[in-house]
């Protein structure tokens, strides 16, 4: 398994960064940001790196000072500080394909900061009005949460629905964006 691309640069660089919702593992390829993983404790980190290794066929290289990760890290910090509403990052979509990729691209481009959309409505937007459950599965497999804002997808009755980062994390992200009230304490 090769860790380096044709130009001698690492094929996948990663780092763990602090955030308002806990440590995040970020990984990028020469194409762009490829993974954001919540709760990046050692067990979660190891599982995320194993997934990258298997799916991308390259050994991820830890690179805390990576130029490739500098902009995603800066923009995530600005987002959590309430200073950024649109990430505008180059993304590597290679960890998703087919219907899930279609749904995630629609979500990323058409559901702006501070808004929410129902699973069924998002399914209808991509031409599968009966596909609410498939949209839920796509959200659960989102390799780029926060940046591709699956936290903005909710149940039609107003319930939060599920979330890979946990419902408390989803609440925090929606409160940050002004969709839900901030906790009193």
C-alpha positions in Angstrom: 0.0 0.0 0.0 1.5 3.3 -1.1 1.2 6.4 1.1 2.4 8.8 -1.5 1.0 10.2 -4.7 2.8 10.5 -8.0 4.4 13.9 -7.0 5.8 12.4 -3.8 3.2 14.1 -1.6 1.1 12.1 0.8 -2.0 10.6 -0.8 -4.0 11.2 2.4 -3.1 13.6 5.2 -4.9 13.8 8.5 -5.0 15.6 11.8 -7.2 15.9 14.8 -8.4 19.4 15.8 -10.4 20.7 18.7 -13.8 22.1 18.0 -16.9 23.3 19.9 -18.4 19.8 19.5 -15.2 17.9 20.5 -12.2 16.6 18.6 -12.6 16.3 14.9 -10.5 14.1 12.6 -10.0 15.9 9.3 -8.4 14.1 6.3 -7.6 15.5 2.8 -6.3 14.2 -0.5 -4.8 16.4 -3.2 -8.4 16.8 -4.5 -9.8 18.2 -1.3 -11.2 17.5 2.1 -12.3 13.8 2.2 -13.3 13.1 5.8 -14.6 14.8 8.9 -15.1 12.4 11.8 -16.7 13.4 15.2 -15.4 12.4 18.6 -11.9 11.6 17.3 -10.8 9.7 20.4 -8.2 6.9 19.6 -10.8 4.2 18.9 -12.8 6.5 16.5 -9.7 7.8 15.0 -8.3 4.3 14.3 -11.6 3.2 12.7 -11.7 6.3 10.5 -8.1 5.8 9.4 -8.8 2.1 8.7 -11.8 3.2 6.5 -9.6 5.6 4.6 -6.9 3.1 4.2 -9.3 0.5 2.8 -11.4 2.8 0.6 -8.6 4.9 -0.8 -5.9 2.3 -1.0 -3.4 4.5 0.7 -1.9 4.8 4.2 -3.1 8.0 5.8 -0.2 10.2 7.0 -0.6 12.3 10.2 0.2 15.9 9.2 -0.8 18.4 11.9 1.0 21.2 10.0 -0.4 20.2 6.6 -0.9 23.0 4.1 -3.6 20.9 2.6 -5.5 20.9 5.9 -4.8 24.5 6.9 -7.8 26.0 5.1 -10.3 23.4 6.3 -9.0 23.9 9.9 -9.2 27.7 9.6 -12.7 27.6 8.1 -14.1 25.1 10.7 -12.7 27.4 13.5 -14.5 30.4 11.9 -17.7 28.4 11.5 -17.7 27.4 15.2 -16.9 31.0 16.1 -20.1 32.0 14.3 -18.0 33.9 11.6 -18.5 31.6 8.6 -21.7 30.4 6.9 -20.4 28.8 3.8 -17.3 26.6 3.8 -16.4 27.0 0.1 -13.8 24.2 0.4 -12.6 21.8 -2.3 -14.1 18.4 -1.5 -13.1 14.9 -2.5 -16.3 12.9 -3.0 -14.5 9.6 -3.5 -15.9 8.0 -0.3 -19.5 8.2 -1.6 -21.2 7.4 -4.9 -24.6 7.0 -6.5 -27.7 8.1 -4.7 -25.9 9.1 -1.5 -23.5 11.3 -3.4 -26.3 12.9 -5.3 -28.2 13.7 -2.1 -25.1 15.0 -0.3 -24.2 17.3 -3.2 -27.8 18.7 -3.2 -27.6 19.2 0.5 -24.2 20.9 0.3 -25.2 23.3 -2.4 -28.9 24.0 -1.8 -29.6 23.9 2.0 -27.9 27.0 3.4 -26.7 27.9 6.9 -29.5 28.5 9.3 -32.1 26.4 7.5 -33.4 22.9 7.8 -35.0 20.4 5.3 -37.0 17.3 5.9 -35.7 13.9 4.7 -38.7 13.5 2.4 -38.3 17.0 0.9 -34.6 16.3 0.2 -35.5 13.0 -1.4 -38.1 14.8 -3.7 -35.4 17.4 -4.7 -33.3 14.7 -6.1 -36.2 13.0 -7.9 -37.0 10.3 -5.4 -40.0 11.5 -3.5 -40.4 8.0 -1.9 -36.8 8.0 -0.8 -36.9 9.5 2.7 -35.3 6.4 4.3 -32.7 6.3 1.6 -31.9 10.0 2.4 -31.5 9.0 6.1 -29.1 6.3 5.1 -27.1 8.8 3.0 -26.9 11.2 5.9 -25.7 8.3 8.1 -22.9 7.6 5.6 -21.9 11.2 5.1 -18.1 11.2 5.1 -18.0 15.1 5.5 -20.4 16.1 8.3 -20.6 19.7 9.3 -19.0 20.8 5.9 -21.7 18.8 4.1 -24.4 19.8 6.6 -26.4 16.6 7.4 -27.3 18.2 10.7 -29.7 20.4 8.7 -31.8 17.4 7.7 -34.7 16.8 10.2 -38.0 14.9 10.5 -41.1 16.3 8.8 -42.8 16.5 12.2 -40.1 18.7 13.6 -38.1 16.0 15.3 -34.3 16.0 15.0 -34.0 12.6 13.4 -30.8 10.7 13.7 -27.2 11.9 13.6 -23.9 10.1 13.4 -22.3 12.6 15.7 -25.0 12.1 18.3 -28.2 14.1 18.9 -26.5 16.5 21.3 -24.0 17.4 18.6 -26.8 17.9 16.1 -28.5 20.2 18.7 -25.3 22.2 19.2 -24.8 22.7 15.4 -28.4 23.7 14.9 -28.2 26.1 17.9 -25.0 27.6 16.5 -26.8 28.3 13.2 -29.8 29.8 15.0 -32.3 27.1 14.1 -32.7 26.0 17.7 -32.3 28.2 20.8 -29.0 28.2 22.6 -29.1 26.3 25.9 -29.6 28.5 29.0 -26.6 27.0 30.7 
